[in-house]
Amino acid sequence: MNNEKPIAYSDLKHVSIHSINAERDDFSESSSMKSNSIFTKLLMNTLNDDDKGQINTAYSEFFSAIEKTETFDKVIGANDDFENYDSIIKQLECTPNLPNLKNILSNITLKYGNEFLYQKGLGQRNLIYILILFAYYKSCGDTFNLCCIEEPEAHLSVNNLRLVRDFIEKSSSNSGSLVQTIISTHNPSIINKLKLSNVLAFTGEKAISLSDTPTKLVDYLRKRPNFDILKLLFANKVILVEGPTEEMLISTYLSKQPALNDIDIIPIGQRGYATFLDIWLALNKDNQNKKIGVVRDYDNSDAAKAKHDTYDTAHANVTVRTTTNYTLEIDLVEAEDNLALLNDLFEMEGDLDAVSKHMINGKTARMLDVCDAMVDEENPLDIKLPAHIAEVIEAVS
């Protein structure tokens, strides 16, 4: 920080650091409510002298009303034992402590709709908490505010998360105050895909700024707005597949295994995997606790197979396997006793070519039939995986 040079106090006094921890469930449920505290500070920053004067006047009128009830006289009472006692008591007045305006404002309790804020759900309370905090930061025009938000998605519904994400981003960039916001998250929807240069990714003891990643790789991800970037970068075990048929087959197979499944299956929707592997390696190349596998179709292309095989050869934590035949369906029908099993399932008497064509023509619909039969409770179909898929699963497991 500051090139390891000391920062003068005269500069530091203009810096304020705020941390919004993930465990913030108590911020509006007790007498020392964090939301009320922030709201009090916000009022102190935004009220002008006229506003404060009106509050003090109203506070004075409140005490005057108390005096008129003669409650004060009743509390002290008369004492007939002393003839001058009453004359002394009459000099006493009940008066407000006007200089401490903050104490007046701190007694304000927040409501949301027809209920007190502390009566709302955690998600609603977290939403209001973040909105109030940024309103407070905006009121601190002469202070640099460093705001650290841990897991803004905590307790929020899908709709409120989208609202908070948009609010934080626009408040940080458009606010008149000096606000630098740092967000730590496990939720990929928090990342703005068009501003990936702002993302700092951590794996093991390594930190990678995506702004330092080759531009063509970052731009490739930016052009895929619905792609789950965090799953690719941070899952310990990932298998990339071309489409939904491979995803359904592998996911169904893993669901039937007795061991707990911690493998993420990601369909990329295309034949080429090289760019995805380059992106993954930029972060995980030297981390042997991270593994990635690729299940691809041969597609009658020796050149494409050779290109992808170089990743398998060069990196111990990368496994790439390709079908023996043109596409997955043929390898699936060909594996062990699958031909007979699939003939029974589809009520056919076909050979390898006929059943393969039936699978290919039906594509996802036929694969869905196979997967449903595999998990049938009464008579599950004992389909065997093609060798290339089995090898990838074994390598990443």
Secondary structure, 3 states (H helix, E strand, C coil): CHHHCCCCHHHHCCEEEEEECCCCCCCCCCCCCHHHHHHHHHHHHHCCHHHHHHHHHHHHHHHHHHHHCCHHHHHHCCCCCCCCHHHHHCCCCCCCCCCCHHHHHCCCCCEECCEEHHHCCHHHHHHHHHHHHHHHHHHCCCCEEEEEEECCCCCCCHHHHHHHHHHHHHHHHHCCCEEEEEEECCCHHHCCHHHHHHCEEEECCEEEECCCCCHHHHHHHHCCCCCCHHHHHHCCEEEEECCHHHHHHHHHHHHCCCCCCCCEEEECCCCCCHHHHHHHHHHHCCCCCCEEEEEECCCCCHHHHHHHHHHHHHCCCEEEEECCCCCHHHHHHHCCCHHHHHHHHCCCCCCHHHHHHHHHHHCHHHHHHHHHHHCCCCCCCCCCCCHHHHHHHHHHC
